Amino acid sequence: MVTKDDRDKHVETYRVAEQHPMDQLDHTGVLVKPKWRGTSLDKMDMEVLGRNQVLRRNFRFLSMLGFGSTLICTWEILLANILFISVDGGTADLFWGYIVVFLGIGLTYASMAEMASMAPTAGGQYHWVSEFAPPRYQKFLSYIVGTGRPFHKPLSASDYSNQAEEVEDASRTLPRSIMWSVYLNGAMGFIMAVTMCYTLGDLSEIVDTSTGYPFIQVFYNATQSYAATNVMVTIMIVTLTACCISVVATSSRQLWSFARDKGIPLSNWFAYVSL
């Protein structure tokens, strides 16, 4: 007897076959070679999710830890937001506010890590919304989240669970890398916060700096060297650029997954994966 799940699986295979030459597919409709399909648990997760393995699973814990640490970029954002810190509370607000926010964000990431372990899919948030929402609101809420997330992410890089289908042993590796990225960035951010508390100097001078960027003035006040200031600013530019590239990478996976689920116009074009 053919179940609904079996029919859905065959429909998905047919969609993949429509987009790629048949000589690139095996009998299950999987596009990638066996060595890129991950562990047996990854294969089981894909079957449970009702999806074919289209992307290569070539990321492991260390690569995802680096990716996540680059994406979250805590200490860089602290420096970039010195102006708001200086105007809205000073060093006391920076120190205690950082601790409170870190605890709150840590709990948020822990929740996302748990959901990533249960359903490691490139769909990420819109898939989880569908899983946990009341049945009558599942499609509506999932569509709202799936539509908004790719365009919201460049403004707020929250997590990188959308890389799930490119991670080996995703249900274990992804949540571990998410939490360790939070720990690592939290530690670096705390060190930066304490350092800023001791080196900010005259807040009015920083706010009214002629450079237009308070963190550049802080660098110069601390080093009294144009060369050292330029080097430190260059490091900031490189790391923030890497963060932007990471945001684009994870947002593109979200968009691709939503197109795979026929959630946007031109879905076949956006969902196509060239090998």
N, C-alpha and C positions, 0 to 999 in steps of 0.2 A: 504494500500500500504506500502511495506517495503522499508524504505529509506536506503541510504548507511550507515548512522550513526547507524541504527538499526542492519544492517548486521555486521558492525565492532564490535558492542557491543556483538553480539552473538558469533563472532569469539573469542573475548577476553574471554568470559565466557567458551567457549569450551577449550581454552588453559589452563585456570585455572583448569577446571575439569579434564584435562588430568594429571595434576600434583598432585592432591589431591583426597582422597576418597570422593565420592559423599555425604556421610553422614555429611561431614564438610561444605557443600555448601548449601545456601538457594536458592530460585527460581531465584534470581538475579545473582547468581554466586559469592556472597560475602562470604569470608571465616570467618570473625570475627563476634563475637556476637554483637547484637545491641548496647550494652552499650559502645563498643569500636569504634563505627562508627562515632562518633562526632555529630555535629549539623546538622540540615537540610541543612544549607548552605554548609557544608562539603560534604554532599551527592550530592548536586546539582553541586558543583565544580567537583566532580569525574565523574559525568555524562557528564558534558561539556567536560572534558578532555578525555572521552572515556575509563576510567579505572575502575576496580573493587577495592573495599577496601580490601586489603590483610593484611596490617599492622595495629596494634592497635593504636588508637589515645589516648595515655595515657600521653601526655605532655601538659602542660598549660603554661601560661605566665611566672611564676616565674622559673619553671624548664628550660624553653628555655632561659630565661635571664641569668641564671647561666651557662647553656651550652655555650651560645654565649660569655659570658665574659671570660670563661675558654679558649675557642677556639681562641679568638683574642689576648689575653695575651700581652697587650701593654707594661706595665711597665717591665715585665720580659724580653721582647725582647730588650727593651732599655738598660737594664743592660748587657745583653749578647753581645750587639754590641758596648760596650764602646770603644773597640780598634779602630773601624772605626771612631767613633765620635772624638776620641782623635787625630787621624792622619789627618782627612779630614776637620777640621774646628774648632774644639774645642767647648767651651761652647756657643759661639755666634751662631755657626751653629746649635748646639743642640736646643737652645731655639727657635730661629726664624724658623729654619727648621721644628721643630715639629709642630709649629702653621700652617705653610703652608701645610705640608703634611696632617695634621689632617683635614683641610678644604677640601682638594682634596679627601681624602679617605671618608670623610663624605658624599660628593656628590655622590661618587660611591656606597656607601652602600644605600643611599636614592633611587637611581635608582633601585638597586636590591630589595629593600624592596617593591617598587611600583610594580615591575614585580611579586614578590612573592604574592602580594595581588591579582593580576589579574589571575595568573596561579600557585596556590600552589601545585606543583607536585615534587615528588622525583627526577624527571629528571632535574629540575633546569635549569642550563645555556643552556644545549643543546636543551631543549624544547623551551626556550625563543628565542634562535637563530632561530629555525625553525619558530616561530611565526612572527618574525620581519624581517627575511631575504627576499629578492626577491624570488618569487616562484621558479624560475629556479635554484636557488642556495640553497634552503632550505635543501634538503637531504644531499648535500655534506657538507655544513657548519655545520649542526647539527651533522653529523657523526664525523667530525674532532674534534669538541668541546667535544662530548660524549666520544670519544676515549682518548683524552688527559687529561680531567679533573681528573679522578680518580688517575692518576699517577702524575699529577701536584700538586694536593692538598697537599700532604705531604711536598712539598717544599714551598708552599704559601697558608696558610689557610685563605681563603678570606671570606667565609660566610657559613652558615649552612642551606640554603634554602632546601637542599636535605632531611631534616627531615620533610618536609611539611606534608607528609601523615601519620605522627605519632603525629601530633599536633591537638588538639581540637580547632575548630573554626579557622582553619589555615589562611584563607584569612585576618583575623583581627589580630590574635595573633602573627603570624610569623613576619609581617612587624614591629609591635610594639616592639617585643623583639629584632629584629635586630637593630633598631635605638636606643633603650635604652641601648643595649650592647655597641654600639658605644659611646654614651654619657658617660656611666660609665667608660669604658676603656679609653676614651679620657681624662676624669678628672683625673683618677689615673695616666695615663701616663704623664700628664702635671705636676702633683705634683712630680712625680719621676724625670722628666727633670729638674725642678727647684732645687730640692734637690741635684741632681748630679752636677748642676752648682756651688753650694756652697760647696760641699764636695769632689770634685775630687782631689784637691790638685795638686801635682807636676805631670804633664802629662807624663814626661819622665820616672818617677818611675813606673807609672801605665803601660805604654806600655812595659817596659823592665822587668816587674815583673817575679820573679822566679817561681811563681805558674803556669804560662802559661795561666792564666785567669784573665784579668784585673779587672773584677768586684769583684773577691775575694780579690785582693789587696785594692780596694776601701773600701770594708767591714772592712778589718783589719785597714786601716788608720783611718776610722771613729770611730771604737770601741776600738782599741788597745787591743783587747781580742780575743784569739784563740777560746774560747768557743762560744762567740757571733758570730764570723765569721762563725763557723761551723753550728750554728743554722740557720743563714741567708742563707747560701749556701744550707742547707737542704730544706728550704722553696722554694728556686729557683728550686731545682731538682724536688720537688713534684709538683709544679705548672706547670712546663714545661712538665713533664711526663703526667699530666692530659690533657694538651693541645694536646700532641701527640695522646692520646687515643681518644680525641674528633675528631681529624682530621681523624683517622681511621674510627670512627663511621660515620661521614658524607660522607667520600669517599666510604664506603661500600654501602651506600644508592644510591649514584650516579651510582656505578657499577651495583647494583641490578636493578635499573630502566633501565639502558641501555641494560642490558641482557633481561629484560622484553620486550623491543622493538626490540629484535632480532638483536642487534647491535654488538655483539661480538661472537666469537666461544664458544661453550658449553653453549649457552644461557639458555637452559632448566635447566642445573645444577646450574648456578649462580642465576637464577631467582626463584628457588625453595624456598619456605618459610615453615619451619616446625612449627607446632602448638603445 
